[in-house]
Amino acid sequence: MKHSLLKRLLSIALVATCITSVAVPDTAIYLKARAEASNAEPTKNEYQILSPVPSGSSISPIEQPARLDSLKGKRIALVGGSFSASVTHQVIADMLEEEYGCITYYMTEEIGKSGTFNPNSISDKSKEFQQKLKEYKIDAVISGNCGCGICTVKETGNGLAAEYAGIPAVVVGAEAFVPQIESTGYNRGVPVVRTAAYPGAFASDTTEVQQKKARENLYPQIVTALTTQITQAEKDRIAGDVDGVNYDDIVFTGSHERVQQFYEVNEMSDGLTVVPPTREKVEYYLQYTTYQATDIVNTRNGEIQDVPPANREILAYHVAVNAIMAGCPPEYMPLCIAITRCFANGNFYKSLASTHGWTPYVLISGPIARQLGISYEDGMINEEANKLLGRFVSLAMLNLAGYKIKENRMGTFGYMLPIAFAEDEQTCLDIGWNPYHVEKGYDLNTSVVTCGSTLTWGNPIEIGTTDADKAIQLLSWDVTEKQQNGLGNTNPREARMIWLTKNAAATIAKGASSKTELKNTLIDTARRPLWMRTYAHYWANTGSKIHMNTTFDQHYNDIKKGVSTENVERDYVAQTAVPEWLKDVVPFSTIDTTQTIEANNTGFVITSGDISSQIQVMPGGDTCSFNVNLPRNWDTLVANEGYSPIGNYYLSE
């Protein structure tokens, strides 16, 4: 997106200052630096720095269809369904029919919807949606409503699918989400996504107010959006100055302070101080990988994998630039490469734009974690190695993936910095459990990076007993308490990563011989009363306003019967014994409960030392894992940095 005028002027001033005061250096400065000189300060404190942002994209912009000359008698599809679309779409449909004699199709089963749209890998659902639009001879599409970070991508996807099918579209969203709508379209090949901005927040308004705003605010914008041709000025405003930059171009020269200003002004920094990335350092860092400078990192089986939201072609060179900026030493490059590959996996990225503020995390498994000193002990995420990897994730999200706060990362209260940690794999083996990466199918001595995200932090439970059954009951209770989206108003079986200290794991292992057995036990015991589940979904699900459309008792019975709820195909409800922690609270021996955990998206990691016996349940997004690929001369390279051979860190089963 285009920078503000102030930022642009400041950026120009910075460049002009350097052009007039800094001579072009001798070409010798570009030669590869030796290891002992790789971190040397420039003699005159003048850094020639590189761009951390890839300029190539895997998606080419399309030529958009013309807007309509008139809406008279046109066939209009209103699709989507988020944030009271049932209210606002109906008002808009009625007004279009009355004023223009339009034939409207409102969220019919026949037409359906596309949801998230990726032009590089169009889903069957999107293809079917596009086909239906053509069969019904639809002239224009209205999609909405966008009121959260994840639903905006889905509702915008309906509009994108229409534009790719040659049908003009407009996307309805709350004012705060218009930048995300526009950037989502631009990053997926649609230069201009026309929008209709809803004043304020959908969830804050009554039905009457929503209807009024649909009439007075949304409707005029929609008519204009569909009947006014797209201008070059609009394209320029949304695209900004996107100039092609070669991967190794010097983009700025200046002092350390000026370098910081340059990255801040150009939105290439997360606000913390960066290490200036020079050509010499990048070339040196690339020696620690199996990649050449121009190798594309985000590939699988030879195919480029999109990295939302910007869908850039990420070169190994750019990974090195961001690793240097984060302060990572060169030996972290294989980890940074593996982390970057995770960004192309939907299990990792699907939640990162949400208003609910998922915090990304990185788990380093296998001998590489022990060799490089990635901590799993008390205070681990504050150890230097762990902090540097977390910082890399922060910069990679911004520069490599293209996430920007309040543009396409919509956390209501903002975001914590990403975290990194390792697992005490020896303790796993000592108590008879497999380490996390072995549970995922990797060999014990294979080095692996796993990326995921969490919605909670720093709120563990203390296991004040050595009784295994009671410890598992406490864990079961905490699992039902630590839900996605606060009260668990969406998916009660969302993915969880569960940390156990050594003492807590040893206690629980007496009642569960493996992590798999523990998962199966929790499926039976970590059950939430259906009344609590229904109450949360009924009153806290602001997107659908269920309480305006049905009674509480009816909704309770619907969930019990297996009716789909938001983001959940169905709940697994059964009449079970009252959970241990609710006995003598509930005056029954059995009640309706719903399952809150699934085996395939629940992970256990023994970590955080042995100061106390604690467990931390972290609900959030699912995870993805990649091998850490090391160059053949790895041991020789890291010997220069003071490390022992990696074979010294292998474990025996």
NUKE-85206 format. One record per residue (C-alpha): residue number from 1; residue in one letter; x, y, z. Coordinates in pm, whole numbers. Last residue first. Example, Ala and Ser with C-alpha at 12.3 -4.5 7.8 and 13.67 -1.06 7.14 Angstrom:
<rs>
num_residu_u_v_w
2_S_1367_-106_714
1_A_1230_-450_780
</rs>
This chain:
<rs>
num_residu_u_v_w
653_E_1653_-4430_2189
652_S_2000_-4279_2154
651_L_2045_-3906_2111
650_Y_2261_-3712_1864
649_Y_2433_-3398_1987
648_N_2794_-3499_1927
647_G_2699_-3573_1566
646_I_2649_-3201_1517
645_P_3023_-3139_1539
644_S_3129_-2898_1819
643_Y_3063_-2525_1778
642_G_3303_-2231_1802
641_E_3192_-2014_1510
640_N_3467_-2142_1279
639_A_3366_-2495_1385
638_V_3024_-2399_1250
637_L_3152_-2402_893
636_T_3354_-2721_923
635_D_3062_-2906_1081
634_W_2828_-2785_810
633_N_3047_-2888_516
632_R_2768_-3088_355
631_P_2523_-2798_383
630_L_2239_-2842_634
629_N_1869_-2886_554
628_V_1635_-2835_850
627_N_1335_-3054_779
626_F_999_-2882_775
625_S_698_-2872_1008
624_C_349_-2722_1006
623_T_126_-2634_1301
622_D_-241_-2561_1371
621_G_-358_-2227_1502
620_G_-432_-2137_1860
619_P_-475_-2290_2202
618_M_-174_-2276_2436
617_V_-205_-2491_2750
616_Q_77_-2432_2999
615_I_160_-2705_3250
614_Q_362_-2663_3567
613_S_564_-2863_3820
612_S_826_-2613_3934
611_I_1187_-2510_3884
610_D_1231_-2811_3653
609_G_1324_-2686_3307
608_S_1096_-2501_3067
607_T_1021_-2781_2821
606_I_847_-3108_2758
605_V_635_-3050_2448
604_F_288_-3195_2390
603_G_100_-3140_2064
602_T_-269_-3145_1979
601_N_-390_-3118_1619
600_N_-422_-3488_1528
599_A_-553_-3602_1867
598_E_-852_-3372_1887
597_I_-962_-3174_2191
596_T_-1272_-3005_2328
595_Q_-1539_-3277_2306
594_T_-1886_-3157_2403
593_T_-2083_-3237_2718
592_D_-2447_-3315_2795
591_I_-2484_-3405_3161
590_T_-2453_-3707_3392
589_S_-2451_-3747_3771
588_F_-2665_-3440_3825
587_P_-2676_-3154_4078
586_V_-2381_-2972_3914
585_V_-2145_-2818_4168
584_D_-2105_-3133_4379
583_K_-1899_-3273_4090
582_L_-1779_-2998_3858
581_W_-1403_-3059_3878
580_E_-1447_-3430_3814
579_P_-1639_-3378_3491
578_V_-2007_-3486_3516
577_A_-2042_-3830_3360
576_T_-2127_-3821_2994
575_Q_-2425_-3760_2764
574_A_-2258_-3695_2432
573_V_-2181_-3407_2198
572_Y_-1918_-3402_1925
571_D_-1976_-3056_1779
570_R_-2026_-3012_1406
569_E_-1864_-2870_1092
568_V_-1704_-2599_1300
567_N_-1589_-2261_1164
566_E_-1923_-2101_1270
565_T_-2167_-2370_1376
564_S_-2281_-2678_1184
563_V_-2578_-2868_1329
562_G_-2480_-3186_1515
561_K_-2803_-3261_1702
560_K_-2661_-3123_2028
559_I_-2567_-2801_1849
558_D_-2926_-2761_1729
557_N_-3064_-2850_2074
556_Y_-2864_-2573_2240
555_H_-2962_-2331_1964
554_Q_-3329_-2411_2022
553_D_-3290_-2361_2396
552_F_-3116_-2025_2346
551_T_-3388_-1898_2116
550_T_-3332_-1816_1749
549_N_-3255_-1529_1512
548_M_-3148_-1234_1722
547_H_-2948_-1448_1966
546_I_-2747_-1581_1674
545_K_-2589_-1242_1612
544_S_-2373_-1391_1329
543_G_-2041_-1211_1361
542_T_-2076_-1130_1729
541_N_-2046_-1490_1843
540_A_-2024_-1404_2213
539_W_-2390_-1450_2311
538_Y_-2498_-1777_2148
537_H_-2155_-1932_2095
536_A_-2050_-1872_2453
535_Y_-2384_-1985_2599
534_T_-2387_-2294_2377
533_R_-2043_-2409_2493
532_M_-2134_-2345_2856
531_W_-2462_-2542_2823
530_L_-2278_-2817_2639
529_P_-2067_-2881_2947
528_R_-1707_-2900_2832
527_R_-1518_-3227_2798
526_A_-1151_-3286_2868
525_T_-1208_-3642_2996
524_D_-1265_-3866_2693
523_I_-1057_-3677_2439
522_L_-808_-3611_2719
521_T_-746_-3984_2765
520_N_-683_-4028_2393
519_K_-430_-3744_2396
518_L_-251_-3894_2698
517_E_-230_-4232_2527
516_T_-72_-4068_2224
515_K_176_-3878_2440
514_S_289_-4212_2578
513_S_271_-4426_2892
512_A_-4_-4216_3043
511_G_-72_-4246_3418
510_K_288_-4247_3545
509_A_369_-4016_3254
508_I_155_-3748_3422
507_T_397_-3716_3715
506_A_708_-3719_3498
505_A_556_-3459_3266
504_A_479_-3225_3555
503_N_832_-3261_3689
502_K_998_-3197_3352
501_T_786_-2893_3276
500_L_492_-2946_3044
499_W_397_-2735_2744
498_I_74_-2798_2556
497_M_29_-2688_2193
496_R_-337_-2670_2103
495_A_-538_-2688_1782
494_E_-905_-2588_1796
493_R_-1154_-2847_1926
492_P_-1395_-2599_2084
491_N_-1422_-2408_1753
490_T_-1606_-2075_1775
489_N_-1733_-1926_2101
488_G_-1451_-2074_2302
487_L_-1479_-1823_2581
486_G_-1162_-1641_2484
485_N_-1136_-1682_2108
484_Q_-998_-2038_2107
483_Q_-1030_-2213_2440
482_K_-814_-2248_2746
481_E_-1080_-2346_3003
480_T_-1162_-2692_2863
479_V_-789_-2770_2835
478_D_-740_-2646_3191
477_W_-993_-2898_3324
476_S_-831_-3187_3140
475_L_-489_-3085_3271
474_L_-625_-3084_3626
473_Q_-779_-3426_3565
472_I_-447_-3551_3429
471_A_-273_-3436_3748
470_K_-541_-3603_3960
469_D_-487_-3933_3780
468_A_-108_-3906_3805
467_D_-100_-3843_4180
466_T_221_-3648_4240
465_T_22_-3342_4343
464_G_42_-2965_4330
463_I_44_-2942_3950
462_E_57_-2567_3896
461_I_-144_-2436_3604
460_P_12_-2205_3347
459_N_-93_-1853_3242
458_G_208_-1705_3060
457_W_67_-1686_2707
456_T_-257_-1739_2525
455_L_-375_-1715_2163
454_T_-108_-1935_2010
453_S_60_-1986_1675
452_G_248_-2257_1488
451_C_581_-2323_1321
450_T_781_-2647_1349
449_V_1149_-2666_1251
448_V_1313_-3008_1229
447_S_1657_-3162_1277
446_T_1653_-3538_1224
445_N_1808_-3733_1511
444_L_1485_-3887_1641
443_D_1351_-3966_1296
442_Y_1048_-3767_1183
441_G_687_-3892_1188
440_K_502_-3614_1373
439_E_535_-3798_1705
438_V_910_-3800_1636
437_H_895_-3422_1597
436_Y_729_-3383_1938
435_P_973_-3600_2130
434_N_855_-3957_2201
433_W_759_-4050_2556
432_G_911_-4320_2779
431_I_1001_-4108_3082
430_D_1372_-4095_2996
429_L_1302_-4051_2624
428_C_1100_-3736_2681
427_T_1362_-3616_2931
426_Q_1625_-3647_2658
425_E_1405_-3448_2420
424_D_1393_-3140_2638
423_E_1214_-2944_2365
422_A_1320_-2620_2195
421_F_1191_-2263_2198
420_A_1102_-1963_1982
419_I_864_-1671_2035
418_P_695_-1414_1810
417_L_650_-1061_1948
416_M_311_-998_2103
415_Y_38_-859_1881
414_G_-207_-570_1872
413_F_-517_-516_2085
412_T_-770_-561_1806
411_G_-532_-773_1596
410_M_-591_-683_1230
409_R_-289_-798_1040
408_N_-379_-703_681
407_E_-361_-325_695
406_K_-379_-249_1068
405_I_-33_-403_1124
404_K_136_-507_804
403_Y_189_-864_686
402_G_385_-896_360
401_A_519_-1253_377
400_L_887_-1170_327
399_N_909_-820_472
398_L_659_-805_756
397_M_621_-1170_852
396_A_993_-1220_798
395_L_1073_-929_1030
394_S_875_-1076_1321
393_V_990_-1431_1246
392_F_1352_-1311_1257
391_R_1285_-1150_1594
390_G_1164_-1482_1732
389_L_1483_-1644_1607
388_L_1688_-1377_1782
387_K_1496_-1416_2106
386_N_1553_-1792_2119
385_A_1927_-1759_2070
384_E_1952_-1483_2331
383_E_1749_-1651_2606
382_N_1420_-1477_2681
381_I_1210_-1755_2526
380_M_1376_-2005_2759
379_G_1305_-1854_3099
378_D_1347_-2198_3256
377_E_1502_-2445_3013
376_Y_1424_-2537_2652
375_S_1697_-2316_2505
374_I_1826_-2316_2150
373_G_2197_-2381_2211
372_L_2311_-2415_1851
371_Q_2415_-2779_1887
370_R_2119_-2869_2108
369_A_1862_-2729_1865
368_I_2046_-2873_1564
367_P_2030_-3220_1723
366_G_1652_-3254_1689
365_S_1369_-3007_1731
364_I_1332_-2629_1701
363_L_981_-2509_1791
362_V_883_-2172_1644
361_Y_599_-1952_1766
360_P_355_-1711_1606
359_T_130_-1508_1839
358_W_-238_-1510_1736
357_G_-398_-1168_1782
356_H_-773_-1226_1788
355_T_-840_-967_1516
354_S_-713_-1229_1274
353_A_-444_-1182_1010
352_L_-217_-1462_1140
351_S_-486_-1730_1156
350_K_-446_-1903_818
349_Y_-69_-1863_807
348_F_46_-2176_990
347_N_-192_-2451_886
346_G_-206_-2286_545
345_N_160_-2363_474
344_A_357_-2111_268
343_F_497_-1941_579
342_C_649_-2274_683
341_R_912_-2237_410
340_T_1033_-1921_580
339_I_1087_-2110_905
338_A_1296_-2370_721
337_I_1515_-2099_565
336_C_1554_-1924_901
335_L_1662_-2250_1064
334_P_1919_-2317_792
333_M_2041_-1954_834
332_Y_2097_-1975_1209
331_E_2469_-2046_1159
330_P_2510_-1696_1015
329_P_2435_-1520_1346
328_C_2085_-1374_1388
327_G_2068_-1001_1457
326_A_1719_-957_1312
325_M_1857_-744_1026
324_I_2100_-1023_943
323_A_1822_-1281_929
322_N_1615_-1043_716
321_V_1891_-1002_458
320_A_1964_-1376_463
319_V_1601_-1461_389
318_H_1611_-1208_106
317_Y_1910_-1381_-55
316_A_1741_-1720_-21
315_L_1484_-1575_-259
314_I_1117_-1530_-173
313_E_884_-1515_-470
312_R_608_-1303_-323
311_N_246_-1394_-259
310_A_177_-1072_-63
309_P_-73_-1219_189
308_P_7_-1493_173
307_V_308_-1708_84
306_D_222_-1892_-237
305_Q_405_-2218_-301
304_I_631_-2233_-607
303_E_643_-2586_-751
302_G_961_-2796_-764
301_N_833_-3055_-519
300_R_766_-2777_-271
299_T_881_-2421_-317
298_N_897_-2109_-100
297_V_1276_-2075_-98
296_I_1337_-1949_-451
295_D_1706_-1986_-534
294_T_1862_-1653_-633
293_A_2140_-1648_-372
292_Q_2223_-2018_-400
291_Y_2081_-2253_-143
290_T_2218_-2538_72
289_T_2278_-2291_352
288_Y_2565_-2169_571
287_Q_2754_-2018_277
286_L_2455_-1787_229
285_Y_2555_-1598_544
284_Y_2885_-1483_391
283_E_2716_-1353_79
282_V_2464_-1168_291
281_K_2733_-1020_512
280_E_2936_-885_224
279_R_2630_-747_49
278_T_2539_-543_356
277_P_2250_-590_598
276_P_2251_-317_867
275_V_2157_-476_1203
274_V_1808_-364_1299
273_T_1680_-159_1592
272_L_1319_-228_1686
271_G_1016_-74_1516
270_D_908_-378_1316
269_S_1119_-265_1022
268_M_1061_-254_646
267_E_786_7_654
266_N_971_246_420
265_V_1006_517_682
264_E_1119_265_944
263_Y_1377_103_715
262_F_1524_439_617
261_Q_1522_570_973
260_Q_1720_271_1099
259_V_1970_312_817
258_R_2003_680_904
257_E_2103_591_1259
256_H_2361_337_1144
255_S_2507_590_903
254_G_2421_602_536
253_T_2377_431_202
252_F_2041_316_66
251_V_1889_74_-184
250_I_2202_-115_-286
249_D_2066_-364_-538
248_D_2115_-736_-464
247_Y_1761_-864_-530
246_N_1704_-628_-819
245_V_1438_-370_-743
244_G_1127_-325_-955
243_D_929_-21_-848
242_V_607_-50_-653
241_D_527_315_-585
240_G_180_292_-437
239_A_-33_0_-553
238_I_-358_119_-393
237_R_-325_486_-474
236_D_-175_422_-817
235_K_-458_192_-920
234_E_-714_443_-800
233_A_-542_724_-992
232_Q_-543_506_-1303
231_T_-918_506_-1289
230_I_-1175_229_-1247
229_Q_-1503_303_-1425
228_T_-1803_415_-1221
227_T_-2121_205_-1222
226_L_-2049_-76_-975
225_A_-1865_131_-715
224_T_-2116_417_-741
223_V_-2414_188_-676
222_I_-2231_17_-391
221_Q_-2133_347_-228
220_P_-2492_473_-243
219_Y_-2619_146_-85
218_L_-2364_125_195
217_N_-2419_455_373
216_E_-2787_553_389
215_R_-2968_227_326
214_A_-2716_-15_478
213_K_-2656_231_761
212_K_-3029_230_844
211_Q_-3051_-149_828
210_Q_-2752_-184_1059
209_V_-2907_67_1298
208_E_-3232_-131_1310
207_T_-3047_-458_1360
206_T_-2866_-309_1656
205_D_-2512_-186_1616
204_S_-2189_-274_1795
203_A_-2137_-598_1603
202_F_-2124_-421_1267
201_A_-1843_-189_1375
200_G_-1818_179_1281
199_P_-1928_325_947
198_Y_-1969_50_684
197_A_-1735_108_390
196_A_-1841_-5_43
195_T_-1538_-132_-147
194_R_-1403_-156_-502
193_V_-1114_-399_-530
192_V_-852_-234_-749
191_P_-539_-401_-891
190_V_-679_-757_-875
189_G_-380_-991_-886
188_R_-391_-1160_-551
187_N_-173_-910_-364
186_Y_-386_-624_-496
185_G_-708_-788_-382
184_T_-585_-865_-32
183_S_-436_-514_-13
182_E_-773_-355_-94
181_I_-975_-568_148
180_Q_-715_-518_421
179_P_-722_-141_372
178_V_-1105_-147_392
177_F_-1102_-335_724
176_A_-1120_-37_961
175_E_-1419_105_771
174_A_-1629_-207_824
173_G_-1658_-406_506
172_V_-1866_-454_191
171_V_-1689_-585_-118
170_V_-1783_-467_-468
169_A_-1764_-679_-780
168_P_-1737_-655_-1157
167_I_-1772_-985_-1347
166_G_-1496_-1110_-1579
165_A_-1450_-1446_-1407
164_Y_-1132_-1317_-1242
163_E_-1338_-1025_-1107
162_A_-1598_-1268_-968
161_A_-1339_-1485_-794
160_L_-1188_-1168_-646
159_G_-1522_-1055_-509
158_N_-1587_-1388_-339
157_G_-1231_-1385_-207
156_T_-1295_-1050_-38
155_E_-1544_-1236_181
154_K_-1287_-1501_271
153_V_-995_-1263_331
152_T_-1218_-1032_534
151_C_-1345_-1329_737
150_I_-992_-1385_872
149_G_-909_-1034_991
148_C_-1255_-948_1120
147_G_-1548_-731_1010
146_C_-1587_-790_638
145_N_-1950_-840_537
144_G_-1969_-912_263
143_S_-1986_-964_-112
142_I_-2177_-779_-387
141_V_-2139_-938_-730
140_A_-2226_-794_-1071
139_D_-2379_-897_-1406
138_I_-2476_-1253_-1316
137_K_-2571_-1465_-1615
136_Y_-2705_-1738_-1386
135_E_-2482_-1994_-1558
134_K_-2189_-1751_-1548
133_L_-2216_-1690_-1174
132_K_-2263_-2064_-1124
131_Q_-1936_-2137_-1303
130_Q_-1749_-1887_-1089
129_F_-1885_-2047_-771
128_E_-1798_-2396_-893
127_K_-1443_-2283_-967
126_S_-1413_-2125_-624
125_K_-1532_-2441_-449
124_D_-1302_-2656_-662
123_S_-1014_-2443_-536
122_I_-812_-2213_-759
121_S_-440_-2266_-702
120_N_-244_-1977_-847
119_P_-550_-1751_-852
118_N_-603_-1800_-477
117_F_-953_-1718_-355
116_T_-1073_-1753_4
115_G_-1449_-1807_1
114_S_-1611_-1886_-332
113_K_-1979_-1859_-250
112_G_-2309_-2038_-310
111_I_-2487_-1986_-643
110_E_-2754_-2255_-616
109_E_-2761_-2250_-236
108_T_-2871_-1891_-258
107_M_-2677_-1612_-88
106_Y_-2917_-1346_-218
105_Y_-2984_-1360_-589
104_T_-3109_-1028_-714
103_I_-3294_-938_-1033
102_C_-3259_-562_-1058
101_G_-3560_-340_-1124
100_Y_-3340_-35_-1078
99_E_-3492_152_-784
98_E_-3711_-115_-621
97_E_-3499_-421_-700
96_L_-3177_-250_-599
95_M_-3337_-121_-278
94_D_-3467_-465_-179
93_A_-3128_-628_-245
92_I_-2948_-363_-41
91_V_-3180_-413_257
90_Q_-3144_-791_234
89_H_-2767_-768_211
88_T_-2753_-554_527
87_V_-2943_-793_754
86_S_-2829_-1138_637
85_A_-2482_-984_606
84_S_-2490_-957_984
83_F_-2116_-998_1030
82_S_-2029_-1274_783
81_G_-2259_-1419_517
80_G_-2097_-1405_176
79_V_-2289_-1343_-144
78_L_-2521_-1090_-303
77_A_-2560_-1182_-670
76_I_-2694_-909_-903
75_R_-2873_-957_-1235
74_K_-2913_-619_-1402
73_G_-3250_-463_-1495
72_K_-3117_-108_-1465
71_L_-2779_-113_-1295
70_S_-2626_122_-1550
69_D_-2304_162_-1746
68_L_-2155_-133_-1557
67_R_-1789_-143_-1455
66_A_-1542_-275_-1707
65_P_-1373_-607_-1637
64_Q_-1029_-601_-1472
63_E_-712_-667_-1667
62_I_-531_-905_-1435
61_P_-224_-850_-1221
60_S_45_-1121_-1227
59_I_73_-1357_-931
58_S_394_-1534_-823
57_S_541_-1200_-727
56_G_896_-1065_-759
55_S_1016_-764_-563
54_P_1129_-949_-251
53_V_1149_-720_54
52_P_1462_-710_272
51_S_1612_-435_54
50_L_1987_-400_76
49_I_2224_-172_266
48_Q_2541_20_196
47_Y_2649_122_544
46_E_2852_431_628
45_N_3019_432_969
44_K_3334_574_809
43_T_3542_258_854
42_P_3249_23_802
41_E_3199_-194_1112
40_A_3329_-552_1090
39_N_3084_-837_1132
38_S_3211_-1061_855
37_A_3578_-984_916
36_E_3684_-1312_1073
35_A_3473_-1508_827
34_R_3624_-1343_521
33_A_3418_-1092_334
32_K_3297_-1163_-18
31_L_3391_-884_-253
30_Y_3153_-592_-283
29_I_3390_-350_-112
28_A_3638_-413_-390
27_T_3411_-216_-623
26_D_3540_105_-466
25_P_3273_304_-294
24_V_3039_563_-451
23_A_3093_886_-259
22_V_2853_981_16
21_S_2734_1333_88
20_T_2501_1436_-192
19_I_2353_1093_-255
18_C_2319_1030_117
17_T_2119_1342_190
16_A_1903_1284_-116
15_V_1817_933_2
14_L_1712_1057_344
13_A_1512_1344_202
12_I_1330_1111_-36
11_S_1236_884_255
10_L_1117_1180_459
9_L_903_1300_171
8_R_751_956_123
7_K_682_913_492
6_L_511_1249_515
5_L_305_1180_204
4_S_175_857_355
3_H_306_533_211
2_K_114_353_-63
1_M_0_0_0
</rs>
